[in-house]
Amino acid sequence: MSYQSAIVFGFNEFAKQIALQIAPEYPSFAIFVMNESERLAAKVAGFEAMLFDLSEDWKIIEEKFDPSDLIVFCALDQDAENVFLTISLRSIFDELPIIALAGDHESAAKMKSAGANKVMATQQITANIITEMLEKPTVTGVLHDILYEESFLKIAQLVVPKECFLVGKYLHEIDWGEEFDLLVLAIVDHQLSATFSFTSKGHHHHIDPEDVLVVVGYDDSIAALSEAMGIIK
């Protein structure tokens, strides 16, 4: 479902990347922050942000937006704040789609219990990967499924075995979508202190044993690639 309005709560690096990419997609868009430093950071990035606190009764949302056509992203710095914010919003807006970021899977479970429709664990997906996914037109549908739908898409890390058929190949030599029905978001080079090389920057990366592929796809697609790579579970 498409929405006419969106709100991002917070302006840390995760919130910033989300805001920069989704703002043009919504006729009505706003950022809410809890402190002056984030408000100034948002201003530097080209956004006007409004201050709020966790005791809000959210009349400001009802005054500025149509809640039936609004989606919100809870991306505050602290998981506890995101949980409280989610509870607060859900207590007022029964049908409001809420997407929350959580630091780990335990916090993600709390977000779900608090009423979030979708939760993304930042331990599993970095701000740069979010940016990578949002910037690539071919990934638009995937991102939509991850954020808005009851999707079974997963992000997985696959370590390249020594005898894997991928060893010695370059990322661009493999048509990942056609052959395996998934996307490679990044590759971690074991020789470079496990630093990420995102697919837009590491297009010519030479795949070596013990490199780690960060992929997004459905369980069966990830399982098929794992089997083809010779990964033994």
C-alpha positions as CSV (number, residue, x, y, z in Angstrom):
1,M,0.0,0.0,0.0
2,S,1.2,3.5,-0.8
3,Y,0.9,6.4,1.6
4,Q,0.7,10.2,1.1
5,S,2.5,11.1,4.3
6,A,5.4,9.9,6.3
7,I,7.2,10.8,9.6
8,V,10.7,9.9,10.6
9,F,11.4,10.1,14.4
10,G,15.0,10.9,15.1
11,F,17.9,12.1,13.1
12,N,20.9,9.8,13.8
13,E,22.7,8.2,10.8
14,F,20.0,5.6,10.3
15,A,17.2,8.1,10.4
16,K,19.1,10.5,8.2
17,Q,19.6,7.9,5.5
18,I,16.0,6.9,5.6
19,A,14.8,10.5,5.5
20,L,17.1,11.5,2.6
21,Q,15.8,8.6,0.4
22,I,12.1,8.5,1.2
23,A,11.3,12.2,1.6
24,P,10.8,12.8,-2.2
25,E,8.3,9.9,-2.3
26,Y,5.8,11.5,0.0
27,P,3.8,14.7,-0.7
28,S,3.7,15.3,3.0
29,F,6.9,14.5,5.0
30,A,8.1,15.5,8.5
31,I,10.9,14.8,10.9
32,F,10.4,14.8,14.7
33,V,13.5,14.9,17.0
34,M,14.0,14.9,20.7
35,N,16.8,17.4,21.1
36,E,18.3,20.6,19.6
37,S,21.4,18.9,18.2
38,E,19.4,16.6,16.0
39,R,17.2,19.5,14.9
40,L,20.3,21.4,13.8
41,A,21.7,18.3,12.1
42,A,18.4,17.9,10.2
43,K,18.5,21.6,9.2
44,V,22.1,21.2,7.8
45,A,20.8,18.2,5.7
46,G,18.0,20.3,4.3
47,F,15.1,19.3,6.6
48,E,13.0,21.3,9.0
49,A,12.5,19.1,12.1
50,M,10.0,19.5,15.0
51,L,10.9,18.9,18.6
52,F,8.8,16.4,20.6
53,D,9.0,14.5,23.8
54,L,7.8,11.0,24.8
55,S,4.9,12.4,26.8
56,E,3.2,13.8,23.6
57,D,-0.6,13.3,23.2
58,W,0.1,13.4,19.4
59,K,-2.6,16.0,18.6
60,I,0.1,17.5,16.4
61,I,-0.1,14.5,14.1
62,E,-3.9,14.6,13.9
63,E,-3.6,18.4,13.1
64,K,-1.0,18.0,10.4
65,F,-1.6,14.6,8.8
66,D,-4.4,12.2,7.9
67,P,-3.6,9.3,10.2
68,S,-5.3,6.9,7.8
69,D,-2.8,7.8,5.0
70,L,0.3,8.1,7.1
71,I,3.3,5.8,7.8
72,V,5.9,6.4,10.5
73,F,9.5,5.3,11.1
74,C,10.7,5.1,14.7
75,A,14.5,5.5,14.5
76,L,15.5,7.1,17.9
77,D,18.9,6.5,19.4
78,Q,17.8,4.3,22.2
79,D,15.8,1.1,21.9
80,A,13.9,1.9,25.1
81,E,12.9,5.2,23.6
82,N,11.7,3.5,20.4
83,V,9.7,1.0,22.4
84,F,8.0,3.8,24.4
85,L,7.4,5.8,21.3
86,T,5.8,2.8,19.6
87,I,3.6,2.1,22.6
88,S,2.6,5.8,22.7
89,L,1.7,6.0,19.0
90,R,-0.2,2.7,19.0
91,S,-2.3,3.7,22.0
92,I,-3.6,6.6,19.9
93,F,-3.6,5.2,16.4
94,D,-4.9,1.7,16.1
95,E,-4.2,1.3,12.3
96,L,-1.0,3.4,11.9
97,P,1.8,1.5,10.1
98,I,4.8,1.7,12.4
99,I,8.3,0.7,11.2
100,A,10.9,0.6,14.0
101,L,14.6,0.1,14.2
102,A,16.1,-2.0,17.0
103,G,19.6,-2.5,18.1
104,D,19.3,-6.3,18.3
105,H,16.8,-9.1,18.0
106,E,15.8,-9.0,21.6
107,S,14.8,-5.3,21.3
108,A,13.2,-6.1,17.9
109,A,10.9,-8.6,19.7
110,K,10.0,-5.9,22.2
111,M,9.2,-3.5,19.4
112,K,6.8,-6.1,17.9
113,S,5.1,-6.6,21.2
114,A,4.8,-2.8,21.6
115,G,2.8,-2.7,18.3
116,A,5.3,-2.1,15.5
117,N,4.2,-3.6,12.2
118,K,7.8,-4.0,11.0
119,V,11.1,-4.1,12.8
120,M,14.6,-3.9,11.3
121,A,17.5,-4.9,13.6
122,T,20.4,-2.5,13.0
123,Q,22.7,-5.2,14.2
124,Q,21.7,-7.0,11.1
125,I,21.4,-4.2,8.6
126,T,23.6,-1.1,8.6
127,A,22.7,2.4,7.5
128,N,24.9,2.1,4.5
129,I,23.1,-1.1,3.4
130,I,19.8,0.7,3.8
131,T,21.2,3.4,1.6
132,E,22.4,0.9,-0.9
133,M,19.0,-0.8,-1.1
134,L,17.2,2.5,-1.4
135,E,19.4,3.9,-4.1
136,K,19.2,1.0,-6.5
137,P,16.1,1.0,-8.7
138,T,16.3,-2.8,-9.1
139,V,15.8,-3.1,-5.3
140,T,12.8,-0.9,-5.0
141,G,10.4,-3.8,-4.9
142,V,12.5,-5.7,-2.4
143,L,12.7,-2.8,-0.1
144,H,8.9,-2.3,-0.4
145,D,8.4,-5.9,0.6
146,I,10.8,-5.7,3.5
147,L,9.2,-2.5,4.9
148,Y,5.6,-2.6,4.1
149,E,4.5,-6.2,3.5
150,E,4.4,-9.4,5.5
151,S,7.5,-10.6,3.7
152,F,9.6,-13.6,4.2
153,L,12.7,-11.9,2.7
154,K,15.8,-12.5,4.8
155,I,19.3,-11.0,5.0
156,A,22.0,-13.7,5.3
157,Q,25.8,-13.8,5.5
158,L,27.4,-16.6,3.6
159,V,31.1,-17.4,4.1
160,V,32.8,-18.5,0.8
161,P,34.4,-22.0,1.3
162,K,37.8,-22.7,-0.1
163,E,36.6,-25.0,-2.9
164,C,33.6,-22.9,-3.8
165,F,32.9,-22.3,-7.5
166,L,32.8,-18.5,-6.8
167,V,36.5,-18.4,-5.8
168,G,38.5,-16.5,-8.4
169,K,35.4,-14.9,-9.9
170,Y,34.3,-11.2,-9.8
171,L,31.0,-10.1,-8.5
172,H,30.0,-8.7,-11.9
173,E,30.5,-12.1,-13.5
174,I,27.5,-13.6,-11.7
175,D,24.0,-12.7,-12.6
176,W,22.7,-13.2,-9.0
177,G,19.1,-12.3,-9.8
178,E,18.8,-14.6,-12.8
179,E,20.8,-17.5,-11.4
180,F,19.8,-17.5,-7.8
181,D,16.9,-15.1,-7.5
182,L,18.5,-12.9,-4.8
183,L,20.6,-9.8,-4.4
184,V,24.1,-9.4,-3.1
185,L,24.2,-6.2,-1.0
186,A,27.8,-6.4,0.1
187,I,30.9,-8.5,0.4
188,V,33.2,-8.6,3.4
189,D,36.8,-9.1,2.4
190,H,38.6,-11.2,5.0
191,Q,41.9,-9.7,3.9
192,L,40.8,-6.2,4.7
193,S,40.0,-6.5,8.4
194,A,36.4,-7.6,7.6
195,T,35.4,-4.3,6.1
196,F,32.3,-4.0,3.9
197,S,32.6,-3.4,0.2
198,F,29.1,-2.5,-1.0
199,T,28.1,-3.8,-4.3
200,S,28.0,-0.4,-6.0
201,K,31.6,0.2,-4.9
202,G,32.9,-3.4,-5.0
203,H,31.6,-4.3,-8.4
204,H,35.0,-5.6,-9.5
205,H,35.8,-7.4,-6.3
206,H,37.7,-10.6,-6.7
207,I,36.0,-13.3,-4.6
208,D,38.4,-15.2,-2.3
209,P,37.9,-18.0,0.2
210,E,36.5,-16.8,3.6
211,D,35.0,-13.7,2.1
212,V,31.5,-13.1,3.3
213,L,28.6,-12.4,0.9
214,V,25.7,-10.4,2.4
215,V,22.6,-11.3,0.5
216,V,18.9,-10.6,0.6
217,G,16.3,-13.1,-0.7
218,Y,13.8,-15.7,0.2
219,D,14.7,-18.8,2.3
220,D,14.7,-21.2,-0.6
221,S,16.9,-18.9,-2.7
222,I,19.4,-18.4,0.0
223,A,19.4,-22.2,0.7
224,A,19.9,-22.9,-3.0
225,L,23.0,-20.6,-3.1
226,S,24.3,-22.1,0.1
227,E,24.1,-25.5,-1.4
228,A,25.7,-24.4,-4.7
229,M,28.5,-22.8,-2.7
230,G,29.1,-26.1,-0.8
231,I,28.2,-24.7,2.6
232,I,27.5,-27.5,5.0
233,K,25.1,-26.7,7.8
